[in-house]
Structures are given as structure tokens and as C-alpha cells.
Amino acid sequence: MALSRPQSPSLDPSLLLGNTWRVARLDLTLLLRNRMAFFTAIAFPLLLGSVALLLRSGYVSGVSTGLYTLTGMLALAGFFVTFMHLTTVFTVRREELVLKRMRGSVLSETAIFAGSGLATTLVYVVQAAVLITLSITTLGGHLPRNLPLLFLGVVLGSVMFVPLAAALSGVTKSGESAQITVLPAMLVLAATSQASFPLTGMPELLQRIAASLPLSPVVDVIRIGYFGLDFTTAAPHPELGFTQSWAAAAPRLLLICAWIVVGTLIARKYFRWEPRHG
Amino acid sequence: MTIPDGARGAPAIEVRDLRQSYGDFEAVRGVSFQVQPGELFALLGTNGAGKTTTIEVLEGFSAPTGGSVKVLGHDPFTERARVRARTGLMLQEGGFFGDLTVAETVRFWRDVSPRKPCSATEILERVELADKAGVRVRQLSGGQKRRLDLALATLARPQVLFLDEPTTGMDPEARRNTWTLIQDLVAAGTTVLLTTHYLEEAEQLAGRLAIMHAGRIELTGTVAEVVAAHGHSIRFQHPAQVAARHLPALNGVRPRVERGTVEYRLSPDPADTQHALARLLAWASEHRLVLTRLEVRSASLEDVFLEVAHGA
């Protein structure tokens, strides 16, 4: 069943925005109440980021190991808070017919997805702020050289994972199995995104493939925004001015947008609203 | 056996030759009916008869494979925006955020609703859940969840209400109260399409009803019309001293003997029934028989339902 084919309710923009915010607020309430969701989406990404605290010495790719790891974990946090969490949320809500009730109401399909995406994006932004504060206070880091770019990377990264989560939930049978279906994606993306280590030892073709997978451009944009260095080129990364950093990040931002489009198309094909017919 | 639809106006719900398939399976095979504004129409049928599929098409969850449906003059699937704000629906089961409290659930759905005729407290009082306002939804009993579902379906005072087995799991008192609530809504002009397994519920509430079987409507009309079309029956305990083949025919009808009971199924004409009864009593007197547990009665909705369900 397609995400949207028929005319959807709430076409009035103010109603759409209002309902998106109401769904987001609801999702935040539920996220804080469910222990498993709280751990997966909030606590675990912060724990991951804290790993960087153990890596205070040495350099990777021309920057300190701790900051390199922390910025990578910052990108990876989006995977957990949005992709992993929403895959489970959509699957469980389908199983429990919550999606059916939502779709049968005045809520538009856009508001349903955008609301859930907004909630996880807000959580992710707060996590990013916490991790950046951690970088400054404990790892000798600094404020991001291009804060708007880093912010855009965080937001777009989160938005990208919403349709991808919807698509994966479509082929996931139950809430329990959601953790399992997400696992291969997590392993592949974590290993190929340079979130924790550079891929310079990998054959060039594989490096190119890795660079085009969803998490890689998010890692690059966040690092360009944080360090003000061109992480789209091999180390040593050239230093970039504010405008130059936007130009360097542009192709990676476009790739994230391309993944948003691809994810939406896949979700339209595979997403199911209810267990029986979809 | 079809009784025509009721008086025709601009129908609130119009279904024409609806067909719905899932793969090779045809769940609904050419169903047609109309529901007038302010009418309660019940869809009855065994499991798998096609009731829920029909109601789900009307709720706009899926486009029909064939035929057409209109709710308040609009296609509920392609014109959702026009239909959703004016309809309420009660799912057959589930659909709740288990970690929300009852009050939070009502508040959320009231907030997203474009019409807010009453407060969350009033809504909960209406379905007698005010004392459960602070309880998490997952802790409610099955019947309490049904009442919460009804509260959500009616909170915006919809023009058309779809109720899919609304009283399943309710205790008798809650069921009676729900009936009263539904009757009040209908009296206030709400159009209701109801599916139920409880025939008593259909008899109590429905202005008209349809009995579905294997994806088709087999019978439709008012309860009185459906039952009347089914005729009367005379029953008594099979006298041990008379072989079944020696029982008399009444008005040309041979009896059925099952589990020690003799049954004659007669036409709906009372004069025929009276004549048959006189003939039976005369035969019993002639053979010096006492007919124990003798009864003459009109068919019940249950009789009609079972006959349709068994494909009679």
C-alpha cells in the first residue's frame, strides 16, 4: 500500500503543522514512558558518544581521535534515535492497529510520519548539543566551525531515516523482530560510514560504494561542520572557510536528499498500514 | 430473498455493486445498499461474511476492486479530506497507545479533531470511564477499551458513525448503556453503520439490516420485514407412538424431525398458520395424542440468521 495515493486529510497547512506538532508531542511522551524506547533512542546514543572519552590520545585523519570518534558517534546517534526507534515504533503501531486508527482519523499521512520524525529529530538535536558540549568540556574540542551546516546535517540525517524506517518496518513482522531486521543495516552502515574509523585501507571501489550509503554523507557533513575541514577528500583535509565548507558539503547534502527521495519511494512500495492487508 | 431499501432520499451511505478482492480471494461479491441520514443500518453475518471488509471500504481504508461507495456524497478513499472530519469510526479491536492514560488518549484525539463539542471529562463521563481517567490504557479491560473506543469515535459528534462490533467484551449493563448512547446519537440525527455478532443488538438498534453470507447480502430490510418474510413455525415433541412418516402434512408442508422435535415451517400468512394449527389439533385428537411442548411462533432473527449462515 502506498504511503499516499488518495487525497489526504489536513491539507490546510496550519492544520497540518498543528497536527504534526501534536503527533510529535505524543511521540515524545511515549518515548519517555517506554523504557526500551528510552534506552534505544536516548540513552544508548549518548553512551556511544561517551566512548570517545576513552580515546583522548592520538590522531586519526588529521584530527584528535577523541573528537573524530565523537563526531562519528554524533552521526551514528541519528541512526539509533530515528531509524532504529522508528522502525520499531511503526512496526508495533501497525501490529496494535494504532496506525490504522491514526489513518482513519483526520490526521493526514504526512502528519503521522512528519510528527514521528519531528519527535526523533528534536531528540537527536538535543543529543547533538549534549555531545558537542561533551567535546568542549572533556576532549578539548571547540564550537562547530559551521554550526548551521552541522545542524542541517543532523536534521537532514534524521529526516532521511524516517522513510527508510517506514520502508524497513513494512517488511518487519513484529516489534520483537524489528530489533533483528535493523541489525544488519546497523552493522553495514556503522562499518562503512567512517563513523569510528577511516576506510583508507579499503579498495577504491568499495570506498566509493561506502561513501554513497546513507550514513556516510551525514558523517561527512557533521565533520565538515564541526572541524571546518574538507572530509570529502583524503587526509590531510584542507581547511575551509565558512562559505567553502558549504560548497564542500553541498554534494554530500544532495546525496542525503537523494536518499530521502529513494527512501520515500521504497516506503511507498513496502510500507503497510495494517497487519491484514496493508 | 431481497427486500428493497427503505424510503429513498439523498443517502448518507451509498454502496453500489461493491466488490473487494485480496489476491485470488473475493471477500465481497457485489454488495449494494443505502443508508439514509439519521438511520442505523446493521450488517450481520458470520465470520468471513464480508462485513468488516465492507465497512473498511466505507471507512476509506482501501479502494474497492469494483463498484462504488459514497459517504456523505463523497468517495471515502479518494476524497478523504472531505469525509474524515465528518465521520467517526470504532475499530473491531485495538488501536490504542497503551502507555497513555485514558484522559491523555481522549485529549490527544480531541486536540486533533476539528470539532470539539465537549470536554474530555464530559466525553469520559458519557461512556462511564471518568473514574479511569488516570489509568494507562493497557490496564483497561476489554469492555472498558470498547467504551473508550466508542468515546473516541463519537467525540467530534460525527454525521456518520461506523461501529465495528461495538459491544464485544462488554458486560450486560455496559452493553445496555452503550445501546442507549447509540440510540441517543441516532435520535440526534447521526447515521450509523453497525456490524455485530449480537442479534439482540441488531434487533434493539437497527432501523434496517442486511445479513451477509460469503461476500453477498442474502437478506435486507427492517427486522420485522426480514423476520416476517421467513414465516411461522409449529413445533412439538415427537410422540413416541407415531413414526415420522405418519405425521400429517399441514398446508402441504411436510414436517422436519430433528432431535425429538417436530417442526413445520409455514408461510408468513397468519390465516395459513391458523388453518394448519386447527388441522394438527384435529389430527392429534383423532389419534388420541397429547402434543407436549406445543408452540406456534414467528421466526426469530436468529432463525433467519442461522438459515442464511447455513446457506439454506
Interface residues (C-beta under 8 A of the other chain):
Chain A: M1 P6 Q7 S8 P9 S10 L11 L15 N19 R22 V23 L26 T29 L30 R33 N34 E96 L97 V98 K100 R101 R103 G104 S105 V106 L107 S108 W273 E274 H277
Chain B: Y22 E59 G60 F61 S62 A63 F77 T78 E79 R80 A81 R82 R84 A85 L89 L91 E93 G94 G95 F96 F97 G98 D99 L100 E104 F108 W109 D111 V112 S113 P114 L152
